[in-house]
Structures are given as structure tokens and as C-alpha cells.
Amino acid sequence: MANVVVVGTQWGDEGKGKIVDWLSERADVIARFQGGHNAGHTLVIGGEVFKLHALPSGVVRGGKLSVIGNGVVLDPWHLIKEIDGIRRQGVNITPENLMIAENAPLILPYHGELDRAREGQVSVAKIGTTGRGIGPCYEDKVGRRVIRVADLADEATLELRIDRALLHHDPLRKGLGLEPVDRVALLDDLRAIAAKILPYAAPVWKVLNEKRRAGKRILFEGAQGALLDIDFGTYPFVTSSNVIAGQAATGTGIGPGAIDYVLGITKAYTTRVGEGPFPTELDDADGQSLGERGHEFGTTTGRKRRCGWFDACLVRQTCATSGVNGISLTKLDVLDGFKELKICVAYDLDGQRLDYLPTAADQQARVVPIYETIEGWSDSSAGARSWAELPAQAIKYVRRIEELIDCPVALVSTSPEREDTILVTDPFAD
């Protein structure tokens, strides 16, 4: 049976939540494989809005197993709060339908404090983090001083891990003008949350491999977008983990041979939250219109998103680094009513034409987009569920994007509603 990885092909906010939820109907297991609660997915189901941050998008569907993999950094207090909130909306979450990897790293309060203190230093250029401790937690993971879910089950191990972490963090905090961590209070808080987290803990790698051998379909869900990847994104304005499709294997403990199809979620225009380069950004009425029509505010932070025209160079690049087999084009309806649309087909760098975004930050800041202009459409595409319901010019726009990114369109999303989706190719087809 086919197993599918879903990744964002831009800077996040491409509409992964809806597409993962839509695909969940065809899957048996939905697994998050990277990131933290700095990313948010908004689902609209039967008129009710669900906002998820740490939980996999599949939790709103009954009869599915949702998994938080070892590639995710987990704030245990936030997770329990999110679980409680979703339960109040009528979604039943238990250890039978939610599983957390025993080796998943925990975001502790001192990670968030460090994150915010660093970002507040006026002498250092801001990265634009959410201040939720994701980056410092990944640093501790690589530095071999992080606390993992399994550590909560053993008092001696937990204390040893905390002592090792504080040997690093207390001197760092002193340099930033922060008080030392209250070790006793922290241990008390961890003991209290352990009883709520440990029932969900499991050897995720083992369970997923068993599910695969049993012929179950697994949907791997990424957070953020490929342009925020720590290696292949617009560094240093990136997240602290690998976002591209290859991380699905290492972030869950299943081999790369288990991945049968990579679906890239791609917005019909481009948005970005926070700092960093954005070649096609619009500071005019068109940019304002895209933001208003698309309701472009971050699910997690509420920050206004920067908006611009579709950048085929960037999407072609991320389709290559993630091995994307097909894209899901989202928010096509936001473009309804524009007399003309522009697509970035190349860059001009000091007189040289480039078909990719260069790695060097100074060059990224200097590239000028080279546009191709396409006629817009006046008829509505909102709610379309078949090609026949789309305006002819909208279909031409979709087909031109396919040509420019060297990747076919597998799905088209025409509203936030789950069923307003045009299926071209089923990623789960055997």
C-alpha cells in the first residue's frame, strides 16, 4: 500500500492542514515528523474551525492513529492544553489514537526564555522566531543534553539529564541577564506533567514498521515549508530542523524505502511570515489584496503574512530537494478577479539570469524577479470540485505552473472546506 509524505514547498502556510486532513480519509496512520508548536494548521470541517499546532491534523478524524515522531520537539504543557481544547470541540483523544515517540525531545521553559532573550538582543539581527523554544531545544538535542519523553519515567535519569542541561544553560542565562533555572521547581513541574504525557509514549519506530508490514497506509505530515529547511532554506532565516521530505524517514524511524509518494503543498501565490528574503514580495495594492482575500495571518502567531506573486523558481527548487511527485495547488480562489497575474520565471542577479535562488545571503537580497504575465479571470473558482467548474483561464494558470516547476498538479484546493478539492492524481493509488 502507498505511503505518502506531505511537505510545504514554500515558506509554510501553504494549506497543509486541510490537505492532510483530506488525505487522512485514505490513510490509517498520520505521523508528524519534524518541527514544533511554532507551526499551525487551520482545519475547517462542517463550518467548525480547528487550530492545531503540535497535534497531527489527522486527530479530527475518527478511527485513525495519530503519531508525533522523534523528529518533533514537544512542549508537554502546550500539548496537554491543546488536547484539552480539541476535546472541548468534541474530538476524543486517547492513547489509543494518539502516540508520542519515546525519544522525542521536550521543550522546557528555559528553551523559550532563551529564545526570547536572544531575539531581544538589539545588537544581533533578528531571525524572526516565534520565541517558543524550538531552536534552543534542537540545539540541546544535537548537544546531547536534551530531556526526552522516556526520561520522564525514571527519576534518576531525569535528574541526571536536568543537571547536564543546566551546566550549559545557567552560564548562558547569566550572560543574557537571566536568573539561574530553579532546578527544584522544574523537576516538580516535570513530575506533574509526566503522568499526563507518559500514557501516550510508545516506540513509534516499531509501531510504524509493524503497520507498514501489515499493509496499512501511512501519511507523513511536515510542518513549515521547504524554504525554511535548516540546510536548503533561506538561511539563517529558517527553522531549526530539516523540513524536506527526507526527514520523514529519520523523524519517525521508518526507512526511506517506505516512502512511495511525496506531495508538495503549494500556494497559488507566495507568502512569508517573519524576516528574510522574498524576491516576489509586493508592497502595493496587489499585495494588500492578496493578504485580505487570503486572510493571511499566522495560525500560531497572528502575525500578518508578507504576500507576493507565485515564484516558479523557488517551487521548482524545493520540488527537486524533496523529490516531489506531484503538488497540491491551494488557494486558487484567492486569485479570482485579478485582471492579470504574474509568475516569477527567473531572477536577474547583477545582469546574470538565474533559474534558482542562490545560496549566499547577499545574493538572495539582490536578485530581481523576472516575470511572465498571464491573463486573469473574472469568474469564481471558489468551491470548485472538478475541472469543469473552473474558469478556463484558471486552468491555463494551473497548467502553466506545472510547466514551469517541472512537476504535475495532483490536487487543486478551491476553499478552506475539506471537500472543495479537485483530485487529479490520488497520491495513495497503488
Secondary structure, DSSP 8 states (H G I E B T S, - for coil): ---EEEEESSSS-SSHHHHHHHHHTT-SEEEE-SB-TTS-EEEEETTEEEEESSS-GGGGSTT-EEEE-TTB-B-HHHHHHHHHHHHHTT----TTTEEEETT-BB--HHHHHHHHHHHT-TTS------SSSHHHHHHHHHTT---BGGGGG-HHHHHHHHHHHHHHHHHHHHHTT-----HHHHHHHHHHHHHHHGGGEE-HHHHHHHHHHTT--EEEE--S-GGG-TTTSSTTSS-SS--STTHHHHTTT--GGG--EEEEEEESSEEE-SSS--TTB--SHHHHHHHHHTT-B-TTT--B-EEE-EEHHHHHHHHHHHT-SEEEEE-GGGGTT-SEEEEEEEEEETTEEESS--SSHHHHHH-EEEEEEEE---S--TT--SGGGS-HHHHHHHHHHHHHHTS-EEEEE-SSBTT-EEESS-TT--
